[in-house]
Amino acid sequence: MYRKFSTILFFLSIMLWLAAVALPLTGAQDANVDVYGRTLPADAAPYEQQTWRAICDSSRTETSLSSVVSVYQRICGDTNLFDLFSDPLVNLDENLNLIPGAAESWAPSEDGLSWTFKLRPGQVWSDGTPLTAADYVASYRFMVDPANAYDFVWMWQGTILNWSEAVAGEVSPEEVGLEAVDDLTLKISTNGPRPYLPGTVYFWPPLQAKALAEHGPNYVIDPALSVSSGPFMLKEFEAGSSLVLEANPSYKGFRPPYLRQMIGIYGDQLNGSFLAFQNHEIDKISYVHISPADFEVVAADPVLSANYRPNFGDFRTDYLFFDTFTAPFDNLQVRQAFAKALDRESIVENVIGSQFGLPAYSFLAPGFPASDGEGVLKQYQNYDCESAKALLAEGGYPDGAGFPELELKLRGETEARASWWVASAASISECLNVNITVNNMEFAAFMEGILARPTTIQFGAVSYGMDYLDPSNMLGVWVSTGRHSWRNDEFDRLVNEANVMVGDPAARLQMYKDAERILVEDVGGVFLVHRIQGDLFQPYVAGECFRPDAQGVGAYHWGNDWCLGSFYITNEVANFETYRGQ
């Protein structure tokens, strides 16, 4: 009896010991929650390791973490670290459909002359101030005010009521068609029906009206003043050195993050990104920082290749453009000669890399609404050196005789990207017997030159990708009020009429198709490549961002900022030496 009782006590003590050991383990698992009290996914690493790090470009001139202040000079502009202190009105899903952002719904007026956005109730800034429609009104008024020299002000030219007039200083920013009807209702009035208006507000998470009035736009980059109604808050910022964002515990929006922290470290983004990725110092790199030689390494490595995720991105096209208002490019035959002298097939195959692009014979990339899916437009700009020579001769320059020396100006391109245009200049020069030098300008100086009237860029190269999924955006840069010094009245008519057309989407798309044919045939630009974009992720990065789209492509698609909240670091990170252990 005594032995049996002793045995029972022994087993009881073992069970109590196991329970005592199990309790901390269970508690640790239960404690793996984020700042919103949500339990992390079952395969997630401990919350302490839920960090994200990226390289910021130390060579860039940067001014703000908000697109309301600057688009072209955003801090850490090639990463996911900007525009996280508030939410845009709308967002995009993986199929590029508009989905709710800070606005839970939106609708046009019966006459089509305005759109009303209803904000989600309960959204709040980190200082306790409610997020209201007044914050959006103040932000748009800041952008349109010519005193602020906003670098993306053209976005709503001819779209939002009185926008163009305010930009020109003819009316005050307060007269632009933006109204806070009440705290949760924003009304945007337009210059006629604008069916695409909701897509144009995808960017531009707002500034806080209160902080903007009290401290000016630079409150965003001062940790002592910065406030956030977005998924992250600014913890540290030292210009040119480091950036640290922390999850915002008061966030009430549509993309609460599993990530605890996002970190930016400054360095040689172009030449150092792939090595840093290989050393697990950063968690993602864009295709623009993967050289053809690097891509060979990726393709040969089963882990790297499995985690490279190609996608259409923003349907970006790289192209040459002209000042068509002055000689020699006021001559259509000269422009046609240049188009047919560009051996884009060879350049894509041997310089760019076929994994990074498709030869372009038109502006709108495959898959974009109204694009030339049948290849009808190829005839106008396909490579044909003999035809190019004949066209140049007809234009008054037989075998290049008397043709002026040209300078091809670039927009602050990387060395790898500049090589595309060096090859393009060489192709045209060799075919037409003309002299072309290449000048890779500083970014801001290039943009100032391209937008000047008259332009100071006679011959240039640039890329353009969509800001919203509608031909009014892409083709809008070619209308006579856009960025390029090319004018075609019929093109303008088609685009402007299509922009306001409602009720017949097929006819509207056909008008855009007809307009692009004019652009290609009249050689407003010479089109080089439609980019194939992509991102390389560490194998321990997971989330809903990778769910397949309607075409079965599982990638972090352009515009899918909703899914930033779904990113998390899996427990597979324990198999690697990463910056988290340093």
N, C-alpha and C positions, 0 to 999 in steps of 0.2 A: 504494500500500500504506500509506504514511504517513498519507494523507488518510483512508483507510478506518479505520485504527486510531484516528485522532483523533476521527472521528465516533463510534466505539464508546465511547471514553472520555467523550465529551460526553454521550451518552445514559445511560451508567452514572452519571455525576455527577448528571444530572437525576433518575434513579431513586432514587439515594441521598438526594438532597435531599427528594424527595417522601416517602420512607420516614421520614426524620427528622421531617418535618412531621406525617406521619400518626400516628407513634407517640404524641405527646402527645394527639392527638385521640382515638385509640383508648383510650389510658389514661384520658382524662377520661370517656369513655363507660363504660368498665368500672368507673370509680371511683364512678359514680352508684348507690351502694348504700346501704341503710339500716344502722342499728346492729346488725342481725341478720345482715348479710352478704348480704341479698337484693338482687338487681338490681331497681331500680324499673321500673314499666311503661314500655314503649317511648316513650309520649308524655308521660312525666313531665318536669317541670321539674327542674333540678339539685337535689340533696338539700338544699343550703343554703336553697332557697326552699320547702321542704316545711314550711311553718308554717301555723297556723290561728289566727285572731284573732276575738274576740267582745267585745261590750260587756256588762259587768256593771252591774247596777242600783245606782247610788250612793245611792238612796233607801231601800234595804232594810236591815233588821237581819239580819245574817248571823253564824253562829257556827262552821260547820264545813264541810269539803269531803267529809264522810262522812255518808251517810244513816243510819248507825248512831247518830250523835250527834244529828242533827236532820234532819227531812224538810222542814219548813216554813221553816227558816232556813239552808238550804244556801248556801254562798258561790257566787256566780255561778249561782244556782239556775235561771235561765232559759237556760242555755247547756249545752254538752256538757262542761264543765270539772270537774265534781265526780264523785265515785265512780270515779276512775281509778287509785287506789292499791291496788286489789285487785279480785278478780272475784267475782260472785255465783255461787251453785251452778249455776243454770240461766240460759238466755237464751231469746230468741224469734227465730224466723226471720221472713221477710217475710209469711208467712201466719199468724203468731201461734201457730205450733206451738212447744212447748218443745223446746229443743236443749241439748246439754251446754255448761256454762260451766266453772267450776272443778271441777264434778263430771262425770265421764265417764259415769256411769250412776246410776240410782236405781230403787228398787222397793219396793212395800209388803210388809208381813209377811203371812203366810197369814191371820191373823185381822183384818187391816186396821187394826190399832191402832198401827202405826208405819210410818215410811218410812226406808229406809237409803240414804244417798248415798255413792258411792265417788269420792273425789277423784282427779284426774289425778296420777300420780306425777311427782316432779321439780320441782314448783312451789316457788319460793323467794322469800323477802323480799330486798330489796336489801342488807341487812346480812349476808346469808348464812344466816339462819335459815330452815329449811324451813317452808313453809306446811302446816299440819296441821288436822285436825278441831277441835283445841283452840282455834284462832283463831275458828272459827265459834261454838263453845260460849261462849267468853268474850264475844263480841259480842252474842249473844242474851241472855245474862245481864245484860249492861250495859243493854240496852234494857228489859228487864222490871223492873229494879230501881227501885222507886218513888222512891228517893233521887235518881235522875237525871232524873225528870220528863220522860221521853221523849214527844215529841209525836205519835208514831204507834203508841203502845203497844196501841191497840185492834185492831191488825191481826190478832193471833192470839188475841183473846178467844174463849174457848169452842172453840178449835181445838187448840192445843198443850197437852199435859197440864200441869196446875197453873199455866198462864200467868195466868189470871184471879185465882187465889188469890195468886200472887206480887205481882201489881199491887196487890191489896188489902192487901198486907202480912201475909197469913195464913200464908204459907210463905216460905222463903228463895228467892232466885233459883237456888240450887244444886239445888232440888227440882223445877225446871221440866223438862219432858220433852225434854232435849237431852243427848246422851251422845257423847263421843269414844270409840268402841269401840276404835279404834287410830288411828294417825297419819292414815290415809287413809280412815277410815270414820266417818261421822257418822250417828247414829240420832236421829230425831225421833219421840217418842211423842205420840199425839193422844188427845183425848177422844172415843173412838169412831171409826169409819171416817171418814176425811176424804179423799175421792178427789181433791180440788182442792189438797191441801197442796203438791205440788211447784211449782204456779204461784205460791204465796204467797212463795216464797223467791227470786223473780226479782230483786227489789231487794236492798239491803243487802249489798254487798261487805264483807267483815269488816275489823275492826281487827286489828292484830297483838296477840295476847294478852300477849306479853312487854313491848312498848312501853306498852300500856294499863296494865299492872300497875306499871311503873316510873315512867311520866310522866303518866298520866291521858290522857283523850281528846284534849286539845289538842296532843298530839304531832303530830297529823295536819297542823296548820297552821304548824308551826315547821320551817323548812328544815333547821335543825341537828339535829332529832330525827326528822323524818319518814322513814319507811321505806315501801317499796312492793313488793308482789308483783303489781301491776297493770301496765298498759301504759305508764304515765307516772310520773315522780317529780317531787316538788316542788323546783323550783330557787329561786324567789323568791316571796315573798308579803308585800305591804304592804297591810294592811286599808284598803279604800276607795280604793286607788290602782292596784295592779297585781298580776297573778298570772302566773307563768311556770311551765309544766310542760315537762319534757323526756322524750323516749322513754327507757324503762327498759331498759338493755342486758341486764339479768339476767332479763328477763321470759320465762317459760316457759308462758304461758297460751294461750288460744284466739283472741286478737285482737291479735297483734303489729302495731304501727302503722307505716305508711309515713311518717306525719307525724313530723317531727323535733321539733317544738315546738308547744305550744298556749298561747295568750296571752290573758289577760283584761285589758281596760282598763276602768276605771270611768267612767261618764258618765250622761247622761240617756237611759236605755235606751228609754223610751217615746217621747219626742219626737225623739231623735237617731239612732235605729237606721237608719231608711230613708235619711236623708241620708248617714250614714257608709257604708252599703252602696253607695249611688250613687257615692261617692268612693273605693270600693274599699279602705276602711279596715278592713272586716270581711268575713268570707267567707260568712256565712249569717245570715238573720233569720227568726224565727218569724212566723206569721200574726198573732199577738197584737200585734206591733209594726208591722203594716201597716194604716194607716187606710183607710177607704173611698176617700178622695181619693188616697192613695198607690196603692191598688189600680187606680184608673183609669189612673195612669201606667204601672203594670206591664202592664196589659192592652193599652195602646196601643203598647208597646215590644216588638218581636219577640224581642229577646234576653232581656229580663226575663221576658216571658210564657213563653218556652220553658224557662226555668229555675225557674219557680214550680211546685212539685210538691205538689198537694193530696193528702190522705189522711184516713183515718178517725181517726187519732191514737189517743187513749185512750177513744174513744166518749163524749165529754164532753157532759153535759146541764146547762143552766143553769135554775134553778127557784126559785120562792118557797116558803117553808115557814112553819109556824105553831107556836106553843105551843098545842097542842090541849087542854091540861089546864086552861086558864083562859079566861074569857070575853074577847072574843066568839067566839074560834075553837074553843071546845069545842062549838059549834053546827055540825052538819054542813051545814045549809042556808046558813049564812054562808060556809063554806068553798067550797061548791058555787057560790055567787053570785060569789065572787072568781074562781073558775076560769073561769066563763063570761063574766066581764067583761073578761078579758084578750084584747085583740085581737092575738094573737101573729103572725097573718099579716101585718098591716100593719107591726108592729114589725120583723119580719124583713126585709120588703121595703124599708122606708124608713129604718130606723135601723141595724140590724145589717148588712144587705146579704145578698142571697140567695146570694152567692158564699161567705159565711162560715157559713151555717147553714140548717137546715130547721125550720119550725114544729114544736114538740113538744107532743104530747097525752098522752105517757106518759114514763116515766123511762128505760127502756132504749132506746138509740139503734138505728136500723136497722142490721142486720148483726150486732148483739151477740146471743149465744146467749139464746134465750127472748124476744127482742124481738117486738113486735106488728107483724109484717110485713104483716098483712092490714088494718091500720087499724081493728080492732074497737073499740079503746079511745077513739077520737076522740070518740065520742058523749058521753062523760062530761065532757070539758073543752073542747069546741069553743066558739068565741066566739058568744055569743047574748045581747046586752044585755037584750032584753026578758025572757028567761027568768031572767037574772041578777037583774034588779030584782024579779021575782016571788019568787024564792028568798029574797032579802034581806028582803022584806016578810013572808014566811012565817016567817022566822027572828026576827021581832020588830022589824025596823027598816024600816018602809015609807018609801020614797024617802030612805033614809039617816037618818031622824029618830032622834035619840038614840044614833046610832052613835058610839063614842068616837074621838077623834083618834088616828091611828096614826103610828108612826115605822117606816119601812122601813130596816133596818140592812143595810149592805153590808160585805163583807170586803176592805177596802183595795183597791178596784177602781181601775183606771186611769180617766182621764177618759172615754175612749171607751166602756169597758165600763160605767161608771156611767150613761152616757146610755141604755143599754138599760133600766135599772131606773127611771130617771126617766120614760121613756116608758111603762113598765109601770104605774108608780104613777099616771100621768096617765090611762091607759086605764081603770083600775079606778075612780079617783076620778070621772071624768066620767060613767061609766056608772051608778055606784051612788050618786053624790052624797055621797061620804064624803071626809074630809080626810086625806091621806097626805103626810107629809114624808119626805125621804130623808136618811139619815145614813151617810156613807161612813167607817166606822170604821177604826182602825189594825188591821192583820191579826191580831196576837197577841191584842188585846183582844176582837176578834170571836170568835176560836176559843175563848177562855176562856169567853165568854158562851154560846156554843152548846153547849158541853160541860158547863156548870154544871148542877147538879140541886138545886133547880129552875132551869131555864134563865133567863137574863136577857134573852133575845131573844124577844120576843113575835111579831115578824113580820120575817122576814129573807129575803135572797136570796143564793144561793151557786151554785157549779158543782161537779160531781163527775164524775170519770173513773175508769176501771178501774185497779186495781192488779194484777189478774190476770184472765185471760179466762174467767170463770165467773160465773154469776148470783149465786152465794153472796157474791161480793165487792160488786157493785153494790147488790143488794137488802139486803145485810147492814147497810147504814147506816140502814135503815128499821126494823129489828127494835127491840123495845122497849129493848134494851140498847145500841142504836146511838147515833148523834149527835143524832137528832131527838126532840122531845117529842111524839111521836105513838105511839099504841099500838093494835094490833088483834090480838087473840088468835089469830084464824084465820090472819092473815098470818104471825104468829110461828110457828105450828104448821107451816104449809106450808114456809116457808123452812128452819126447823130440821130438819124431816124430810127435805127434799130434800138438805140439806147432807150427810147421812150415807148417802144412798141409793146403793147400788152394784148393778150387774147389769142395770139397766133404764134406760138413758139417756133414752129417749123419755118414760117416765113421770116421770122426774126433771125434765126440761125443762117438761113440762106443769104440774107443781106450781109451778114458778117463774112460769109464765105466769098461773096462777090467782092467785098471790100478787100479781103486779103489777096484775092487774085490781082486786083489793081496794084496793091503794094508790091507784090512780087514781080509783076510784069513791068511796072514803071520803075522798079529797082530803087525803092526808097532805102532799102538795105540789101546787103549781100549776106546770106545766112550760112553759117558754118556748121554748127552742131547743135542738136537737141541733147541736152545732158541726161545721162542715166545716173541718178543720184543714189546714195546709200549711206549707211552708218555701220560702223564696227563696234560691237558691244562686248564687254567682258562676259564670260560664260556664266557668271554668277549674278547677272542682271536679269530680272524677270518682271512681268507685269502685263496688264491688259493691252498695253501699247502694241504688243506683238500679235494680237488676234487677227486672223486673216480678213482681208477686205473681200468685196464681191468677186474679185478676180483671183482670190486665193493667196494674195500676197500678204505675208505676215511681217510687217515692218512698222517703224515709228514714222508714220506718214506726216508730211508737212501739214501744219495746222492742227494737229491732234493734241493740243495742249491740255485737253481734258484728262488725257491719260497720264500726264505727269504725276498725278496723285497715285497712280497704280504702280509706279516703279518701286521695286524693293530689291534688296540684296539677299540672295539665298544663302543657305548654310554651306553651299559649295565653296564659298569664299575661304573657308577654313583650309582648303587644299592649296591655297596660293599665299605667297608672301606679298602682301599689298601694303599700301601706305597706312592702312588702318592699324597695322601692328607696329608702326614706327614710333 
